[in-house]
Amino acid sequence: MYRVIKVLNNNGILAFDMDKNREVIFLGNGAGFGKKTGERFSQIKGTSSYAAEPRGDAGSALKAVNGMDPVFLEVTGKIIDEAEKRFQNVNRDVLLPLADHIALAVQRAREGKEFPNPFNQDIRAMFPQEYLAAEQGKQMIEEATGQRLSEDETGLITLHIHAALSDENVEESLMAARLVKVSVEMIEEGLHVKLKPDSLSYNRLVSHVRYMIFRIMREEQVSLDLEDYAKESFPLSYSLAEQICTRLERELKKKIRREEIGFLGIHIERVARM
C-alpha cells in the first residue's frame, strides 16, 4: 500500500511505500491525475516506479522534488527505462541524483556556463556501452527541454548510468577516469608516443589501468605474479610502471602490490612494441 506525499504533475507523484518504509516516485501518463496528498492506493497501471531516496535519509526526497521541474524527473525516468533495455540489473535509486545532475546541466547550458569535463575521452573508453546509453539520453533531454548539452556532459551522464549498473559511485568513477588519464599521459610521455583514442591499443590500456585502479581502491590482488618476468624482460617498461604506481599510491593513499607493477609493465611493453 502507498500513500501520496506530493503530486508532481499529471504524470508523476512522490509516494510513501507503507510496506517497505521508503519513498517512491511513480512516473507515467496519468500517474498523478486526480491524486491528492494523503490518498492511499495499491498500484498505478502503466507507470514505472523508482526508489526516491536512500533509506534513513528521511525528507530528502520531498526537498529534492520541491526544487525540481518535474520534466527532469520524467526524462530521467525514461533514460533509466531505456538503460534497462540495454543492460541488466539497473539500480533505479539513481533517479534523483541523475535528475538533479541533468537539471543543473541544462541550467548551466542555458546560462552558457557548461562544466568542462577533461576526462570525457577516458570515460568513453572505460565505459563504452554506458556512453552509448548516455548519448541516447542526451538526445532525450534535448527533446524534452529544447536544450542541447555538450559532449562533455555525455561523459558525466555516463558515470551516473555506470553507477546504476555497479557498486561504484559517481565520485569513484570520476576519480578513476582522472587517474586513468594521468597514467596514460605518463605512458605516452615515457614512451614518446601519442595513442589514438579510438585505437584498440588505447582501449586495452585504459581497460587494464581502470581495473587496476579499482583493485587498488578495494585492496584486491591479482592472481598472477609476473613481477620478476616483467622486471627482467622489460626493464624500461617496468621502471615506467613503477613511476606510475608511485603516483597512484600517492593519489589513492594505498599501498600497491608488486604484482600490479609487473602486470602494468607488461601492458606498457605491449604499447612500446606497437
N, C-alpha and C positions, 0 to 999 in steps of 0.2 A: 504494500500500500504506500502511496505517495501523498505528500501534502504540498500544495503550491506555496512557494516562498515569494516569487515575483514573476509576473507576466512580462516577458521581454518585449514581445510584439505578437502579432498573429501567428508567427511561425516558431516561437520559442518560449520556453518557460524554465525558470530555476525552481527545482522542487527538492523536498527532503524525502529520502528513501527511509521510511519508518522501520523497515525490516533490517536494513544494513547499516542504519545510523550514519548516513552520509548524504551529501548534497549532490544532485544530479541535474544536468541540463538536458532537456528534450528539444530537439530541433526537427523541423519538417513542416510541410504545408498544413496549416491549420492547427499546429501544435498548441498555440496559445489562444486560439479563437474561443471566446466565451468563458475562458477560465478566470477564476477570481482568487485572490490571495486567501490562503487558509483552506481552500477547497481540497477535498481528498479524492483520489482517483486510483485506479488499478494499473492501467496501461493506456497508451495513446497509439492507436494503429497508424502504421505508415510513417512512424518517426524513428529517429536514431537517438540513443541516449549516450551521455558521456559523463564520466566522473568529473565533478566540478572542483574538487579540492583534495589535497592530501588529508588523510584522517588526522584529527587532532588540531586542525587549523581552522577552528570554528569562526564563521563570519567572514572569512576572506573571500569566498566566492561571491557573496552578495555585494561586498565592497567593490570587487573587480567588475561585475556586470553593471553596477550602477554607474560606473565611469566609462563605459564602453558602448559604442554604437553597435546594436545587435547585428548589423551587416557583417562585422568582423567575426562574430561567433558563427554565423551561418556559413560564410565562405570557408572558415577553418574546419567546420564540421564536414563540409564537402571534400576538403583536401584530405582529411583523415579517412573518410569513406572511400575515396579513390585509392589511397595508400593501401587500404585493406584488400583491394582487388589485386594489387601488385605484390604485396607481402603477406606473410602470415604473422599472427600474434602481435597486432599493432596495439600499443597501450593507449587507450583513449584518454588517459589522465592528462595528455599534453594539450587538450583543447584550450584551456585558459592561458597557459604560458605562450602557446603559439599564437593564439588570437591577440594577446597583448602585444607580442612582438610585431605581428602584421599591422596592428593599429598604429603603433609607433613608427613603423617603416613607411606606411602610407602618409602619415603626418609629416615626417621628415622629407619625403619626396615632394610633397606639395609645397613645402617651405624652401625647397632647394638646399636642404641640409642633410643629404643622404650620408649614412655611415659608411666609411670606406672599409673594405674587407681585403687586406693584403694576402689573405690565406685562401682566397677563393679557388685558385687552381689546385692547391693541395687538397682542399676539401673535396673537390670534384674527383681527384684521383683516389682519395681514400674511400669515398662513399659514392661510387658511380651510379648505382641504382637509385639511391636516395636522392641524388642530384637530379636525375631524370624526373622523379616524382615532384621535386621542388620546382622544376621548370614548368611542369604541368600546373602546379599550384599557383605559380606566379601569373600564369595566363588567366586562371580562375579569379585571382584577386583583381586583375585589370578589368575583367568583365563585370565584376561585382561593384567595383568602386570607381572605375574610369581612370584609375591611376596606374601608369606603368612603373614597375620597380626596376632598379638597376640589376645588372648581372651579379654584382657583389651581394645583393640581398638573396639571390638564389642560393649561394653558399650558406648563408646564415639560416635560411629556412631548412636547408638540407640537414643542419645539425639538430634541429628540432625533430625532424622526421626520423633521423637516426636514433635520437633519444627515445622515441616511441617504439623502436624495434630492439632495443638493447638495454643493458643495465648501466650504460654510460649516460651521464647527464651532459647538457649542452656545454657547461664550463669545462668539463674534462675533454670533450671532443675538440673544443676550440683551442685548449692548451696543447693537445696532441697535434693539431694542424700547425700551430706555431712552431712546435719543436721539430716536426717533420720538415717544415720549410728551412729552419736553421740547419738541420742535419744535411739536407740535400745541398744547400748552398755551400756548406763546408766541404762536402764531397766534390762538388764542381770546382771549387777553388783549389782543393788539394790535388785534383787530377788534371786541372787546366782543361776542363771540358764544359760544354753547355748542353744539358739534356733537354730534349724536346718534350714538352708536357704531354703531348699525345703519343709518345713513343712507348713501346712495350717495356723497354728497359727502365724508363722513368716510372711507369706504373708499378712494375715489380719492386723497384727500390722503395717507393713510397709505401707500398703494402707491407714490406718487411719492417721498415722503420716504424710504421704505425703500430703493428702488432708488438714490436719490441717495446715501444713506449708504454703500451697498456700492460704488458707483462711486468715492466719495472714498477708501474703505479700499483699493481696488485701484488707485487713481490712474488710473482710466479717465476718458474725457471724452465729453461728449455731442456728437453730430454736428451739432446745430442751434444756432446762436448767435442768441439772441433778447434778448440783454442790452440793447442800445440801445433796442429796441422797448419792452421792459418798463419800462426806466428813464424813458423819455419819456411813455409812455402811462399807466402806473400807478405814479407816484412813491411813494405811501404804501405800496403792497404791495411795491414794490421795496425800500424802506427797511426794511420788516419782514423781508424775505428776507435783507437784508444783516446784520441783527442776529442772525438765526438761524444764518447761515453763520459768523459770527464766533464764536458759541458752539460750533458743530460743529468749527471749526478748533482751538479750544482743547481740546476733549474728545478729538479724534482725533489731534491734533498733526500735521495735514496741511494743506497749502495748498489752498483751494478755488478753482477756476477761475471767472472772471466769468460764463461761460456758464451755470454751475449756478445762480448767483444770479438771473439773468434768468429761467431756466426755473422756478425756485421762485416767483419773483414773480408769474408768470402763473398758477400754480396757486393762490396766495394770493388773487389778484384774483377768481378764479372763486368762491372761498368768500365773498369780500366782497360779491359780487353776488347771493348766494342770496336 
